Amino acid sequence: MSGPFPQLIRKVFGVVLSGWLTIVAGHAVFAQGVNDGGANEIKIKELQGVVEILYAGTTQWFPARAGQVLHPTDQLRTGADSRAALLWSDQSVVPVGASTEIEILSPQSKQQQSGLHLIRGVISFFHRDKPGQIQVITRGAMAGVEGTEFVLAVNEADRTTLAVIDGKVSFANSNGSLLLTNGQQAVVDPGQAPVRAAGFIANNLLQWCFYYPAVLDLKDLPLTTQEAQLLGPSLAAYRNGDLPAALAQFPGATAAGSDAERIYHAALLLSVGNVEPAQQDLASLNGSDEHIQRLAAALHELIGAVKHEPSPSRFTARTATEYLAQSYYYQSQASPGFSLDIALASAKKATESDPQFGFAWERVAELEFSFGRTDRAFQALDTSLSLAPRNAEALALKGFLLVAQNRAAAAVVWFDQALAVDSSLGNAWLGRGLCRIRIRDFAGGREDLLVAAAIEPQRAVLRSYLGKAYADDWEFHRAAAEFQRAKQLDPNDPTAWLYSALMNQERNRINDAIRDLEKSEELNDNRSVYRSQLLLDQDQAVRSASLATMYQDAGMFDVSVNEASRAVNYDYANYSGHLFLADSYQQLSDPNEINLRYETPAESEYLVANLLAPVGAGTLSPTISQGEYSRLFQQDGPGVVSDTEYLSRGAWTESGAQFGTYGDFSYDFEAFYHSDPGQWINNDVEQRQLSLTLKQQITPNDLVYFNINQLQSDYGDLLQYYN
């Protein structure tokens, strides 16, 4: 941190702020940091519903659009049931809640970013990149922001509420001050000193940032003919899968209508994260009709699923709506050893109850994909898209399926379509980010991962992938913070534990790495090789990270072979297990190639891994697969890896490879040299080896594999003798 603070603030507080948020009534306080020198702009990254802009010097509000750049003194407002997300050039992301109005402030120096005046409503602030200088003002309060995560709200009475999710905050005005940290909250009224408020639950505070999938089957909704005609445009959009359009076309007057209308309205409110109004609709149901109560219970169960809260229903499911809500709830309550079979069975029952239920078919496709059954997933997804072609979840899932087929460019098109329908879908941002990294657009991919985590900050998997992006860029401190947050958000998800283990290995913290790896296995149905539930990158996130090297660093060779064998036995078709076992045998192999006890099984397992793995999975050779894990994401383009070892007796070992992946084609050309004068006369050895490996993906299930090796070996008496 550089640069002096204003003299007045230093006198008042007597502290140097590092990574803190400071709120001071009537005074400008800026957290000093290093600006990256990029364009000082604020871009609209996500919007939903009614979002309008009042340009500087004008009096008319105009509709906003995604990608639009805001300038100083511009104002932005969101309508009821609407939201937006803004991205600063320093990679700060500010999701804006419903019924919120803000104004962009001019920077007061070249080193500062444009600021933000929160006039009314609620925002969350998510900053994970290089420190910048941003001021956030409310009426009578100003915040200097650096590297923290918090929620700020201003109500109609100008009461300011600050809740800190991550970081430290000095919350002060001329009447008093407070120091807040993680999980603490304070409020301040105009002219009053700030006071602490009861600790908050992040799930409740950020409920408007949650994504709730559609579970209501219109076939189960007992609407009268008149009601169906009145809701016609909204119902048509819903059947088409377009939830934002369905809510936008919902006639406001019917919100106080029949119980069936209230159920439908509540389901639409959930689609934009408006949980409290949705629960109010459900609480206002008039009748005691069991069918209505079942639909209401299903929506309550969905809320419990998304927020990972218990929500037991007293009904045994019998409608498509209940079966689909039950599917999400079963998955959310997963514990170690839990199988997704029961969640998939519930989703299938929903499709059997109503074969025209597009949202249920998408759920079946998603779960089939989680088991690696790509063909079945495609069939179910095609059915879903034929019934509901504007379902954002289905469009994003199509992108992931194409990524699994090594078609990143085509996948980007589907992710873009999903974001065009619903830009608040974190999975769509995540998928596009992975694809952009794949095509070597690192900055764009990392930005998408940042936006995904910011708009759905309570989803552990998005935090894990953001942490992986930081680790891939060697920003281990930020990566560790995201992994830790992911572990807290979902204690049953092995993702963060696995990536934390790999990062600790890279930092030579072997004991921590082994402990994290064992925890990951425990949460992963005791499988030694991780497979994500959505197959987000089909195990290719760790394709160049040999788990065998982690055990090797800890001197646990036998454990490595045993764990790898269990991985292969558990899921023989998972190429990562075969790669793990091949690398484990490779660690035990005789470098002089005289004792061939482990040579044959190692070569055999590498061959199986190569035949099972898609192009670009990093299995072409042990030189690549045992290299450092710094490339956590699948990427197109060339790569080089080299390793040199020298012993004091004059022994040299040098290996290197130049490899690359371009679409459906990957190659590896490598050389190996080994020279050892030995321990006694005629005990020397000299080896030279060249190899070329080519792989071409023909179809998603077929590939051509070519390998040629040339080995020249000169050696004396290298046999092992027993005395």
Secondary structure, DSSP 8 states (H G I E B T S, - for coil): --S---HHHHHHH----SSEEEEETTS--------------EEEEEEES-EEEE-TT---EEE--TT-EE-TT-EEEE-TT-EEEEEETTSEEEEE-TT-EEEEE--SSTTS--EEEEEEEEEEEEE-SS---EEEEETTEEEEE-S-EEEEEE-TT--EEEEEEESEEEEEETTEEEEE-TT-EEEE-TTS--EEE----HHHHTGGG--------GGG----HHHHHHTHHHHHHHHTT-HHHHHHTS-GGGGGS-HHHHHHHHHHHHHTT-HHHHHHHHHT-----HHHHHHHHHHHHHHHHHTT-----SS---SHHHHHHHHHHHHHT--TT--THHHHHHHHHHHHH-TT-HHHHHHHHHHHHHTT-HHHHHHHHHHHHHH-TT-HHHHHHHHHHHHHTT-HHHHHHHHHHHHHH-TT-HHHHHHHHHHHHHTT-HHHHHHHHHHHHHHSTT-HHHHHHHHHHHHHTT-HHHHHHHHHHHHHH-TT-SHHHHHHHHHHHHTT-HHHHHHHHHHHHHHTTT-SS---TT-SSTTGGGTT--HHHHHHHTT-HHHHHHHHHHHHHH-TT-HHHHHHHHHHHHHHS-TTSS--TTHHHHHHHHHHHHHHS-TTSS-S-HHHHTS-S---S---EEEEEEEEEE-TTS-EEEEEEEEEEETTEEEEEEEEEEEE--SSTT--EEEEEEEEEEEEEEETTEEEEEEEEEEEEEES-------
